[in-house]
Amino acid sequence: MSRSEKTYDAIVVGGGIAGLTAAAYVARAGKKVLLIEKNREFGGLVNSFSRDGFHFDAGVRALEDAGIIFPLLKDLNIQLEVVKSPVSIGVENEIIAIEDLTSLVTYRALLTKLFPESEGEINELIRIIRRIMKHMDVLYGIENPIFKNLKRDTRFIFKKLLPWLPKFVFTVGKINRMNMPVEDYLKTIVKNDSLRDLIAQHFFKNTPTFFALSYFSLYLDYFYPKGGVGKLADALKNKLVELGGELLPETKIVEVNALESLVRDQNDIQYAYDNLIWAADLKTLYKLAECDGLTPKVRSRFAKVKNRMLQHRGGDSVFSMFLEVDEPLESFRRIANGHFFYTASRTGLAETHRGELAQLLADFQKVDKSRLLSWLDKFTRLNTYEISIPGLKDAELVPAGKTGIIVSFLAEFDLFLAIQKAGWIDEFIQELENRVVSVLSASVYPGLKDKIIARFSFSPLHIQNRVGSSEGAITGWAFRESMPVVNKIQLAGRSVLTPLPSVFQAGQWAYSPAGVPMSILTGKIAADRVLKRVKKSRKT
């Protein structure tokens, strides 16, 4: 076993957007920082790639500022060219563009046209969405102060921060009262099962109501970096190198020794740290960490937290299909925007993706292929698809006269795992791809299947293997009555704490529910904690 010569002020494990953020801020303070990433590329779920001249986004399809991303870029002096990423919503033959607040009226008209008997319920739903949008305006109404130098920027304190704080506290109370699962909440106002499904199947299972019904605000906030979503991660990585931080890709940590403040990689090399920021899968941290020799109190606390973490599971995953299409961008621009949520049938999934699938998985050993493929027919026919066309946001991301399309939808990790163990995962994925293409060809994109040059896909299994995300989850933990991590915005500052001395956590697993903005925020909070510890230790 060999050992790195350096002891770092901070080692950051996990080169996703949270790890990049944390490492960049530690480096900016002039401290020695090492960022370790198990893959060759950095960015995690904020990543883009190219194939055959087509550029695709491997994880998130667009970004929302949430008062966090643009302040981060400004604070780190990062120049990132971005464009708006307008959203369309479609059901069957009805497609609308979400352009501004007045689009809510158009959305209400769309739903009323599909479900005229539910006009009253739709009006109530729109009223609630409007109220939530006002809460969102408060929640993200100013640049997040964590990215401000408040000692110097007194104008920001008195002109923006202080007037905003009472509104924020009041709004947080409103948010916390809407913490019940969106499926349950919708049942109190929407009696039409199909209408309720049509709304709810956009979201992860048991998503808290406030975050689910804030989707309209998020659609208006979406933006897209020129060159692809991965340009954000690239910019942070380049800034980290510019600031003197060290990068160590293709390195997997297999042990965390909390007593000796060491991490060990797959090549049996040890790296010493004064502080550790774990910005990767949290279950992995609690499986790898050794705390022998620490005080009984620390060991007891660690055991309790570890047990809680390992009892919970990751949230929903996604299946993404990537299409290279021999058709110009304009053909698709006439139909919808480059970020498009489409449902081919107003019927709704009902229990197809929940109850029926749970029963299939429970009886999996007795389920033959024909029964599973019959379920797949229904699932693909009634599902909601998130369709992204990078070329409609940046024409340079696609060969001339061609179009690249990403089609994603929520997928159950356990289903893919069971089929993989049964030995026919490749066949299943091909059957799934065929059905999705057929659904889109028969509805919103006529003739699509005859124009596909090439196609490939990423399943929940790919996400777990590449990103290291338990159960292939893309937003952290599954929503339950209890969470193993902080899930209240007013407590976000505590989300980075762990029971281990000088070890902090950040990223999509540290706070729930988490997207890119919260991952960045926890990365910054963790870095601030580390810098305070370094400053304190050097004084003593």
N, C-alpha and C positions, 0 to 999 in steps of 0.2 A: 504494500500500500504506500503510495506517495502522497505528498502534501504540497499544495501551492505555497509559494514563498511568502505571499502577502497575507495580511489580515485586513479585511475590508471593513470600512465603517458600516457598510451595508451590502449584503448580498440580496438580490431580488431574484426569486425563482418564479418563472412564468413570464414569457415575453409577449403577452397579449397587451391590450391597450392600457390596462391598469398597471402592469409591470413596467411598461415603457414610461408611463407618467411618473410613477414613483421613482424610478431610476434617474430620470431626467432632472427631477427636482433635487434629489440628493446630490447629483453631479453638479448642478448649478451652484450649490452651496460650497463647492470646492472639496467635497468629501470623496473618498475612494469608494466606488461602487462597481459591483459586478452584476450584470444581468445574465441569468442562465436560462436558456430556452431549449426544450427537447427537440424542436424541429429546426430545419435549416432556415426557414423564413420566420420573421417575427410578425406579430399582429393578431394571432389567434383567430377569433371570429371576425376581426376587422382586417380582411385580407382580400386581395385581388390576384388573378392569374390570367395568363393568356394561353390559347391553344388554337393552332391553325389560323392565326391572325385575328381571332375573336378574343375579346377581353371580357372576363366574367368576374363577379364578386362571389367569393367563396362562403362568406357568412352574411352579415347584415347587408341589405340592399341600398339603404340610405341612412342618413344620420339626422338626429334632431338636436338642436343646440341645448335646449333646456337651461339656458343661462350658465352653461358650463363649458361647452366645447370652444366657442369663440373667445371667451375670457381666457381659457387655457392657452390658445394659440397666441393671443395678444400678450399674455404674461411671459411666455417663453420666446417671444419675438419670432414666431414661425409664420411664414407666408404660405398660405394654402389657397389656391384658386378654386372656388366653388360655384356651383350653379344651383338654382332651385330644382327640386325634384317633385314636380306636381303629381298628384295622385288622382286616379280614377276609381270609381266603384261601379261594378256591373252585376246585374242579376238577369239571367236569360238574355233577352234582347235589349234590355234597358241599361244604358251606360251613361254615367254623369261624371263630369270633371269637378274635383274639389278645388276651388280657386280662392275663395275668401269666406268670410262669415255668412254671406248671403247664400252660399252653397247649401247651408242647412235647410233652406226652404226647398231647394231642388231635391235634396235627399228625402225630405218629408214627402214631396210629391211622388218620388220614385216608389217609396214604400207604400204609399196610399194607393197608387195605381196597381201594385201587386196584391195588396190586401185591403181592398176598399171597405170590407166589413170591420176592419180594425182601426179605422181612422182616429177614433178617440184615444186608443192606446198609443198610436203613433205620435199624436200630438203631445201626450204626456211624456213619452220617451224623448222627444225633441226638446221639451221644456227642461228635462233633467240634464240633457247633454249641454244645453245652453248654460245652465247653472254651473256645471262642472267646468266648462270652458272659462267661466269667470274665475273659478278657483285656480285654474291653471295659469291664468294671466297673473294672479298674485304669486303663486308658487314659483314661477319662473320669470317674474316680472322685472327683476334686476339681475345684473351680472353677479354670479355667486361670489360673496365677499371673501371666500377662501383663496381666490386668485388675485386679491387686491392687497397692496401694501397699505394697511389702514393707518399706520403711523404717519405716512406721507400724504395719503389721499383723504384729507379731512373733508374736502368738498363732497366726496362720495358718501362719507359717513352722515353728514348733516342734510344733504340734499336728497339722498336716495335711501340709505340703509335705515336710518332712524325712523323716517316716515313709513317705511315698508314693514318693519318688524311687528307692530301691532296687527297689521293686516295678515301677516304670515302666521302669527300665533292663532288668530281667529280661524284662518283657513285650515290650518292643520287639524284643529278640532273637528271641522266639518269633514275633512278627509277621513279621519279615524272612525267617524260614524258610518262611513260607507266602505267598511273593510270586509263585508260579507262577500262570499263568492258571487260573481256576476250572474251565474245561472239561477241561483236562489233569488237574487234581487229582481231579476227580470220576471220571475214568476209572479211577483206581487203587482206588476203593472201590465204585463203582456200575457193575455190568456191564449192567444193563438199560438199553437205549438210551432208551426212552421215559421212564423214571423220571429218568434223568440229564438229558434235555432239559427235562423239566418243572421241574426245579430250576434249570438253567443259563439258561433263556430269560427269567428275571427280570432278568438282569444284562447290562451292556454287554459286548461282545466282549472276551475276554481280561482281564476284571476280575481283579485279584489275589485269590487265594483268601480271604485273611483278610477283606478288605473285603466280598467277596461273601457269605460265610457268616456275617457279622456282622449280616445283615439282620434276624434275629429280635430281636436287642437293639434295633435301630433302630426296629422296629415298636412296641416297648413305650415308646419315648422320644418318639414323634411328638406334637406339639402344634400348635394352630391359633389364630392371632390372631383375636379377634372382629372381624368385618368383612372378613376375608380376609387371605391371606398378605401382600398388599401393604401392610398396616398397619405391618409391621415397617420397610419402606423409608420409608413416610410419617413414621414416628416419628423415624427417623434424619435425614431431610431437615429436619424441623421443628426438631430439636435443633441441627443445623448452622446454620440461620438464627438461632436463638436465641443461639448462641455467636458470631455475627458473621461466619460464613462467607458467601461469595458463591456464587450459583448462576448458571450460564449454560446453559440448555437450548437445544435445537434448534441446536446449534453443532457442526460436524464439523471435527476437526483434520485437516489435510491435509499438514502438514510439521512435523517436529521438528528444529530446528537446535541440535545439541548444543554446538557451538563458542560460539555467542552466547547460549545458554540462552533460546531463543525457541520458541514454538509458533505456527503460523499456521492460521487457520480458512478455511472455504470462501468467506468474504467478503473474504479477503486482509487480515484484521486480525491483527496479531501481539500475543502476550502474553508478557511477560518473567517468568522464574522464577529463583529461587535453587535450588529443588529441584523436580523433576518426579516425580510418582507416576503411572505408567501402569497404570490399572485396567481397561483394555479389552482387546480381542483382541491377543495378543502378536505374532502374525504381522504385524498392521497396524503395530505400533510399528517392527518391524525393516524393513518396507518403506518407511516414511516417514522414518525417522531419517537425518539427514545428519551425518557426523562429519569432513568435510573440515577440515583445519587442526588437528585434534587430533594427539597424538603418534603415531608409527608403532606403538608398542606397543598403544595403545588401539584404533587402526584395525584392527590385525591381530586383536586379540581380538574386536572387534565383528564382523568379517567371519566368523570361525569360528562364533560363536554364531548369527549371522544365518543362515548356511548350515544349521546344525543345526535351527534353528527351522523354516525354510521347507521342509526335507525331510520333516518330520513333518506329520501332519494331525490335525484335530480328531477327537474320539471320536464315538460313536454319537449320532444325533439322535433326535427323536421326532416323531410325528404326533399331533396332538390334535384331537379332534372335540368340539364344544360343542353340547349338545342342550337346547332349551327344551321341557319335556314337560308336557302337560296331565294330570297325575296327582299326587295329594298325596304329601307326603314319607313319610307312614306306610306307603304301599305299598312303598316301597323300604327303609324301616327294618326291615320284617319279613324282608327278604331278607338284608341285610348291613349292615355299618357304612359310614360315609361315606367311608372310604378302603379300597378293595377291590381285591385282586389276583385276577383271575379268568381261568381257562383253560377253554375250552369243550370241549376234548378231551384225554384222557390220552395220546393218541398222541405228542404232542410235535412240535416243528418239524423236528427232525433237521437236514438240510442245506438246508431250504427258504429260510431267511433268510441262509445263508452260501454254501455251495457252489453251489446252484442259482441263486441271485441273481447270484453272481459270474459264472457262465457266461452268464446272460442279458445282463449288462452287457458282457461281453467280445464277445458276438455281436450287440450291440444293433442295429446297422444291418441285420441280417438277420432280426431278430425282429419278427413281425407282432403286431398288437394282440391277436388271439385267443390267441396263446401266452402273452403277458404277462398277460392277464386270467385265463387258466387257472391260471397261477402265483399270481395274486392270490387266487383262490378258496381255494387250499390254504393260503396264508399267513394269511389272515384266519380260516379255520376252525380252525387249529391254534395260533394265537398266544396269548400271555398279555397281558391288558389291565389297565392301572392305571385304575381307575374312581374318580372323586372326585365326591362330592355335597356341595357346600358347605353346602346347607341343613340337612343332618343334623348339621352342626357348629355352625351358627348359623342359626336359622330365619328371621332377618331378611334373609337374603341371597337370598330367593326370594319371588315373589308368593304370596299365600295360595292354597292348593289346587294349586300348581304345584311342579315340581321341575326344577332345573338339574343337568345331568350332564356331566362331563368324562370322555371316554374317550381314553386315551393308550396308545401302544405304541412300541417302538423302531423306528426307520425309517432307511433308508439314503439319505443325502443325494445320492449319485451317481445313484441311480435317479430321483429327482425332477428332478434337473438334466438328465439325459438326456431325460426325457419332455418337459420344458419346451422343450428345444432342438428336439425333434421336433414341437412345436407342438400337443400335445393334453393339456397339464397339467390344465386345468380339467375335461376329460372324465374323466381318470384319477382325479382327486380325488373326483369325484362317484361314480364306480364303486367306489372304495375306501370312501367313506362308506356307500354302499348295502350293501356286503357286511358291514361291521362291524355296522351296524344289524340286518341279517338274522341274523347269528350270535347277537347278544345277544337278539333277539326270539325266536329258536328255542330258547334255552337258559335263561339266568338271569332274563331280564326278558320273560316271555311277553307278546306284544301290544304291545311297546314301539313298533314302527314306526308303529302306527296312532294313537299318542298324541303324536307329535312335532309341536310347533307350528312350530318353526324349528330349523335346524341350520346350522353353519358350522365351519370348521376352520383350523388353522395347520399348515403343512407344514414340513419342514426348511428349505425356501427362505425361508419367512416368518421363521424364527428367524435365519438368516444376515442377512437384509435389515434386520430390526428391531433385533436385539441387536448385530449386527456380528460375530457369532461364526463363525469359519472353519468351513466344512463344516456349519454349523448345530449344532455340538457343544454339549452342555449341561453337560458336566463337564470341559471342557478337552480334553487330548490323548488320542488313541487309545492304548490300552494296548499296548505293544510290549516287546521285550526291553530296549531302551534308551529313556530319556525325555530330552527336551530341557530338562527342568526338574527341580528337586528332587522326589523322591517317597519320601523317608524322613522319618518324623515327627521323629526326633532332629535332623534337619538343616533343619527348617522355618525357622529363623532366617535361613538363607542364601537362601531361596527368593525374596526380594525384590530381590536384587542383580542389576545389569545391568553390562555392560562400559562403559557410558557414564557419565561423571562427573556426579554429582548427579542421576542418573536411577534411579528404583526401579520395581519392578513389583509388582502385587498382583492378587488375584482368582483366578478359577477356572483361569486359564492359568499362574499363577505356581507352583502346587504341584499335583501330581497323585497320586492322584485327588482332586478337589475338589468339595465341595458348599457349602452356605451357611456352615456353621461354619468351614471352612478358608478361604473367601473373606474372612470377617470377620477371622479370625486374621491372614492375610497383610496385610490392610488396616491392622490395628493395628501389626504389626511394621514395615511401611513408614513409618507415621506416626512411630513411635519413632525410626527411623533418621533421618528428616528433622529431628526435634526435636533430636537430638544434634548434627547438623551445624549447625543454626541456632545452638545454644548455643555450640558451639565457634567458629564464625565470628565471633560477637559478642565473644567473649573476646579474639580476636586483632585 
